[in-house]
Amino acid sequence: MAKTFSDYAKQVSEKLEHVFPTIAGPFENLYKAMNYSLLAGGKRIRPVLMQLAYEAVGGKAEIDAYLCGIEMIHTYSLIHDDLPAMDDDDYRRGKLTNHKVFGEATAILAGDALLNDAFCLMLEDALKSDSMEKVRAIHVLSMASGSAGMIGGQILDMESENKAIDQDTLDLIHLNKTGALISAATKMGAILGGGSPREVSLLEAYGKYIGKVFQIVDDILDQTSTIEELGKPINSDEKNHKNTYLNFYTIEKCYEIAEELTTKAIGLLDQIDGDTQLLKDLAQQLIMRRN
Amino acid sequence: MAKTFSDYAKQVSEKLEHVFPTIAGPFENLYKAMNYSLLAGGKRIRPVLMQLAYEAVGGKAEIDAYLCGIEMIHTYSLIHDDLPAMDDDDYRRGKLTNHKVFGEATAILAGDALLNDAFCLMLEDALKSDSMEKVRAIHVLSMASGSAGMIGGQILDMESENKAIDQDTLDLIHLNKTGALISAATKMGAILGGGSPREVSLLEAYGKYIGKVFQIVDDILDQTSTIEELGKPINSDEKNHKNTYLNFYTIEKCYEIAEELTTKAIGLLDQIDGDTQLLKDLAQQLIMRRN
């Protein structure tokens, strides 16, 4: 039977368990805090997208360091986002947030360490295989997660709270805050799998479209879901005076826009020779998701 | 006239000014916060050590990305260290700390961005010159600044506050918290300059010795200096209930230990053929420093 999305996600979670084996030692608490958030579940969307893009262009080896690396960077950003000075959230994925369990100082350092160690892990792999293509993939990630990518989006999001912004600004926030890492995932997969320049840019563009769908649905669920279903507080956007797509459109119109973007994303995949069925399915599922 | 340490430091500061040109744009405040701390002065010890180690083994090109990269990582660690949840310091290098000027949330993100963008800057350079030796140097830095290096040292330091610890634990804290990045600086310089394996390990060991001297003198100055001279609050170790070398030794004995380590460090340099005069001078100056 063909592998499903959740088979892939489960494999990623298993790999993540082996990144920081819990060893008694002087830094034990740091690793506990890092593992607490890293192994707290989650959909593993970014690494699974990377793996699927990798296979779509014919990649056949393993890219564990990069699958784990992007999830470590995603996890660090969540830990820091949840801090009292930032969104001040108590729950994430149905569990207490990192700083609620380990305290603020340790949470800050655990986030720092996940970011740093992600690069360390990937660099070690690139050195071992003496591959500049792998270095290129790491560079793509560092661009996406840095000041001109995810962090820029976070700053802009924060500065836009309590303010009326136009839709272009909202798009810019989401393109950076969520979209950058998602399109980096598919782009990295294509690079690591030895895809042609055209395949790399098709898969990157696919990532941009579904990244936006992901964010639109996030905005909707924050208003329509329940805490049990979502695993984190609902109505947090309203509480934090965040700008969302619902400031501009009705829920029905939001779904319509998301449908259009999904059709475009799937259209790009049709131009790739390899097997892109799961990437297509994933795009469809993103709209339907309930958490 | 031969270049002095402060000539080198000045050159580093000038290079740092060009990493993030202040451009009006959506992320302007983020870059302002990053530049505020990055350009706040400081002794630039790590990049200067890297440059001197590079020249000692015969390096002749430029390694700007790595000089800036290590100082960006050092700066991020200071911004996060100063946060209210960590050491809660109001002054650094004679200026208000980052979060006192920009707020906690922006300070956290500015630190994150400096760490992330440091890797981005160095990776870009390594890709441009298609050099695996450069990738190796970046990997050395990621090891030194991560969970098994600087961040591990910070956690241990924090956990040891208000506790009686033995001297081995104190050494472990300093070896990681301060020493890791300093010895990474000299090791990276040697790698980037094409040094032999023996030169790389001699310069790394030199870095370890002077890293310890640096920390011992830091502990002394925290107790004996003035805020004007030091540019940051004195007696902060006592205030934060930190363990220091002064818990174990008198000031006189501390200086004696520092002298011994300095002599060892200089002895290692004698085994290197290239010009190591400034590295020797620097080791001597570290003991005498007043801030």
Contacts between the chains, C-beta under 8 A, distances in Angstrom:
chain1	res1	chain2	res2	distance
A	20	B	147	7.6
A	26	B	152	6.9
A	26	B	156	5.4
A	26	B	169	7.6
A	26	B	172	6.1
A	27	B	147	6.2
A	27	B	148	7.1
A	27	B	152	4.1
A	27	B	155	5.9
A	27	B	156	6.7
A	29	B	155	6.4
A	29	B	159	6.7
A	30	B	147	5.7
A	30	B	151	6.8
A	30	B	152	6.2
A	30	B	155	4.4
A	31	B	147	6.8
A	34	B	147	6.9
A	76	B	112	7.9
A	80	B	108	5.8
A	80	B	109	7.6
A	80	B	112	6.4
A	83	B	108	6.7
A	85	B	103	7.7
A	85	B	104	3.6
A	85	B	105	4.8
A	85	B	108	6.3
A	86	B	105	5.1
A	86	B	108	6.8
A	103	B	85	7.7
A	104	B	85	3.6
A	105	B	85	4.8
A	105	B	86	5.1
A	105	B	158	5.8
A	106	B	155	6.9
A	106	B	158	7.6
A	108	B	80	5.8
A	108	B	83	6.7
A	108	B	85	6.3
A	108	B	86	6.8
A	108	B	108	7.0
A	109	B	80	7.6
A	109	B	151	5.5
A	109	B	154	5.8
A	109	B	155	5.7
A	109	B	158	7.9
A	111	B	112	7.7
A	112	B	76	7.9
A	112	B	80	6.4
A	112	B	111	7.7
A	112	B	112	7.6
A	112	B	115	6.8
A	112	B	151	5.7
A	113	B	146	6.0
A	113	B	147	4.1
A	113	B	151	4.6
A	113	B	152	8.0
A	115	B	112	6.8
A	115	B	115	6.0
A	115	B	116	6.5
A	116	B	115	6.5
A	116	B	142	6.2
A	116	B	145	5.4
A	116	B	146	4.2
A	116	B	147	7.3
A	116	B	151	6.7
A	117	B	142	7.6
A	117	B	146	4.6
A	117	B	147	5.4
A	119	B	119	5.0
A	119	B	138	7.8
A	119	B	142	4.8
A	120	B	139	6.8
A	120	B	142	3.8
A	120	B	143	5.8
A	120	B	146	5.2
A	123	B	135	6.4
A	123	B	138	6.0
A	123	B	139	4.1
A	123	B	142	5.7
A	124	B	139	6.2
A	126	B	135	6.2
A	127	B	132	6.9
A	127	B	135	6.0
A	127	B	136	6.1
A	127	B	139	5.9
A	130	B	132	6.1
A	132	B	127	6.9
A	132	B	130	6.1
A	132	B	132	7.5
A	135	B	123	6.4
A	135	B	126	6.2
A	135	B	127	6.0
A	135	B	135	5.6
A	136	B	127	6.1
A	138	B	119	7.8
A	138	B	123	5.9
A	139	B	120	6.8
A	139	B	123	4.1
A	139	B	124	6.2
A	139	B	127	5.9
A	142	B	116	6.2
A	142	B	117	7.6
A	142	B	119	4.8
A	142	B	120	3.8
A	142	B	123	5.7
A	143	B	120	5.8
A	145	B	116	5.4
A	146	B	113	6.0
A	146	B	116	4.2
A	146	B	117	4.6
A	146	B	120	5.2
A	147	B	20	7.6
A	147	B	27	6.2
A	147	B	30	5.7
A	147	B	31	6.8
A	147	B	34	6.9
A	147	B	113	4.1
A	147	B	116	7.3
A	147	B	117	5.4
A	148	B	27	7.1
A	151	B	30	6.8
A	151	B	109	5.5
A	151	B	112	5.7
A	151	B	113	4.5
A	151	B	116	6.7
A	152	B	26	7.0
A	152	B	27	4.1
A	152	B	30	6.2
A	152	B	113	8.0
A	154	B	109	5.8
A	155	B	27	5.9
A	155	B	29	6.4
A	155	B	30	4.4
A	155	B	106	6.9
A	155	B	109	5.7
A	156	B	26	5.4
A	156	B	27	6.7
A	158	B	105	5.8
A	158	B	106	7.6
A	158	B	109	7.9
A	159	B	29	6.7
A	169	B	26	7.6
A	172	B	26	6.1
